[in-house]
Amino acid sequence: MKNLKLIFLAVIFLYSFTKTEAQTKKIDVSKSLITWTGKKITGEHEGTIKFKEGELVFKDNKVTGGNFVADMTTLNNTDQTGSSKIKLEGHLKSDDFFSTYNFKTAILTFKNITYKGNNTYTVIATLTIKGISNPVIFDLIIKGKTATANFSIDRTKYDIKYGSGSYFDDLGDKTIYDLFELKVDLVF
């Protein structure tokens, strides 16, 4: 009987040390990137935004949290060159759009995560742009030490109304669509 008690205590002792603690994995900001696409009636533009910092939290090899800070001052246009590129980047950084002088970062914080299988998670997060927070929902796919997500954002929910057909009449071919697309590539 005494040996059974010792074995039982040993098992409990070992179990307490084998419980998995949450692991925070910082993203490699030099390799992680946000690619954006904005569309208008007459075409589209795309570019990138770099991360300032970010992390994914894992427990038992499953994603349980995440927090990311995008450096909005790095907003870059990749489909144009020369003066057209400079003009578009300046306009996107102005108060008409992202006001990067006043709001240098955008923040995404995971709030609820549901595992769907095949290393895919549905994430409900809070996205803060220009100091305005709104919920966003997207799928996050983990492959090794990388993660990807694709989702669309309604810019008007962040007080970015310039050229929006939802707010201005008679824009014609100058209309810029409210939704913009984000493709996020994380390396951790």
C-alpha positions in Angstrom: 0.0 0.0 0.0 2.9 2.3 0.8 4.4 1.7 -2.6 1.1 2.6 -4.3 1.0 5.9 -2.5 4.6 6.6 -3.6 3.8 5.7 -7.2 0.6 7.9 -7.1 2.6 10.8 -5.7 5.3 10.3 -8.3 2.8 10.3 -11.1 1.1 13.5 -9.8 4.6 15.1 -9.4 5.6 14.3 -12.9 2.3 15.4 -14.4 2.6 18.8 -12.8 5.9 19.3 -14.6 4.7 18.0 -18.0 1.7 20.3 -18.2 2.3 22.5 -21.2 2.8 26.2 -20.5 1.8 28.8 -23.1 4.7 29.7 -25.4 5.0 33.2 -26.9 6.7 33.3 -30.3 7.8 36.7 -31.5 7.5 37.3 -35.2 10.6 38.1 -37.3 9.7 41.7 -38.3 12.4 41.6 -41.1 10.6 38.6 -42.8 6.9 39.2 -41.9 4.9 41.5 -44.1 1.4 42.9 -44.8 0.5 43.3 -48.5 -2.5 45.5 -49.2 -4.7 46.0 -52.3 -7.0 49.0 -52.7 -9.4 49.1 -55.6 -11.2 51.8 -57.5 -13.5 51.8 -60.5 -10.6 52.4 -62.9 -8.1 49.9 -61.4 -6.2 49.1 -58.3 -3.1 49.7 -56.3 -1.1 47.5 -54.1 1.8 47.8 -51.6 3.2 46.7 -48.3 3.3 47.7 -44.7 6.0 46.4 -42.3 5.5 45.2 -38.7 6.9 47.0 -35.7 6.4 44.0 -33.5 4.1 41.0 -33.0 3.7 37.6 -31.4 1.6 34.5 -31.5 0.8 32.6 -28.3 0.7 28.8 -28.4 -0.4 26.2 -25.9 -0.3 22.5 -26.6 0.8 23.4 -30.2 -2.4 25.3 -30.8 -2.7 29.1 -31.3 -4.3 30.7 -28.2 -3.5 34.4 -28.7 -1.8 37.0 -30.8 -0.9 40.7 -30.8 0.6 42.7 -33.7 1.7 46.3 -34.3 2.0 47.5 -37.9 4.3 50.4 -38.6 2.0 52.6 -40.7 4.9 55.0 -41.6 6.3 52.1 -43.8 3.2 52.2 -46.0 4.6 51.5 -49.5 3.2 51.4 -53.0 4.7 48.6 -55.1 2.8 48.9 -58.4 4.1 52.3 -59.4 7.4 54.1 -59.7 8.8 57.6 -59.7 6.5 60.6 -59.0 3.3 58.6 -59.2 4.5 56.3 -56.5 5.6 59.2 -54.3 2.3 61.0 -54.8 0.2 58.0 -53.9 2.2 57.1 -50.8 2.0 60.7 -49.7 -1.8 60.8 -50.2 -2.3 57.5 -48.4 -0.2 58.7 -45.4 -2.2 62.0 -45.3 -5.2 62.8 -43.3 -7.4 61.8 -46.2 -6.5 58.2 -45.5 -4.3 56.8 -42.7 -2.9 60.0 -41.1 0.4 58.3 -40.3 1.9 61.5 -38.9 -0.7 61.3 -36.1 -1.2 57.5 -36.0 2.1 55.8 -36.6 0.8 52.3 -35.8 -2.2 50.1 -36.3 -2.8 47.3 -33.8 -4.4 43.9 -34.2 -5.3 41.9 -31.0 -6.8 38.4 -31.1 -9.9 38.1 -28.9 -11.3 34.6 -29.7 -9.7 31.7 -31.6 -11.5 28.6 -32.8 -9.5 25.6 -34.2 -11.0 24.3 -37.5 -8.5 21.5 -38.2 -5.7 21.3 -40.7 -3.7 23.9 -38.8 -6.4 26.5 -39.6 -8.0 28.8 -37.0 -10.9 31.2 -37.2 -9.8 34.4 -35.4 -12.0 37.2 -34.1 -9.7 40.1 -33.4 -9.9 43.8 -32.7 -8.2 46.0 -35.3 -7.3 49.6 -34.4 -6.5 52.1 -37.2 -6.4 55.8 -36.5 -7.4 55.2 -32.9 -10.6 53.6 -34.0 -11.2 49.9 -33.0 -13.5 47.4 -34.8 -13.8 43.7 -34.8 -12.4 41.6 -37.8 -12.8 37.9 -38.5 -10.3 35.9 -40.6 -8.8 32.5 -41.0 -5.2 32.0 -39.8 -3.2 29.1 -41.4 -0.1 27.8 -39.6 2.6 26.0 -41.5 5.8 25.2 -39.6 7.2 28.5 -38.5 4.9 30.6 -40.7 1.4 31.8 -40.6 -0.8 33.5 -43.3 -4.2 35.3 -43.3 -6.2 37.1 -45.9 -9.1 39.4 -45.1 -10.9 42.6 -46.2 -11.3 45.8 -44.2 -14.0 48.4 -44.6 -11.9 51.6 -44.5 -15.0 53.8 -43.7 -15.3 52.1 -40.3 -11.9 53.8 -39.5 -13.0 57.3 -40.7 -11.3 56.9 -44.1 -14.0 58.2 -46.4 -12.0 59.9 -49.1 -13.4 59.0 -52.5 -16.0 56.6 -51.0 -19.2 56.2 -53.1 -20.9 55.4 -49.8 -20.4 59.0 -48.6 -20.1 61.1 -51.7 -22.2 61.5 -54.8 -21.1 62.1 -58.4 -17.6 60.7 -58.0 -17.9 58.8 -61.2 -14.7 57.0 -62.2 -12.9 58.7 -59.2 -14.8 56.3 -56.8 -12.5 54.3 -54.5 -14.1 51.1 -53.1 -14.6 51.0 -49.3 -13.1 47.5 -48.9 -9.3 47.0 -49.1 -7.6 43.6 -48.9 -4.9 42.5 -46.6 -2.6 39.5 -47.1 -0.5 38.9 -44.0 2.6 36.7 -44.0 4.2 36.0 -40.6 7.5 34.3 -39.9 8.2 33.4 -36.2 
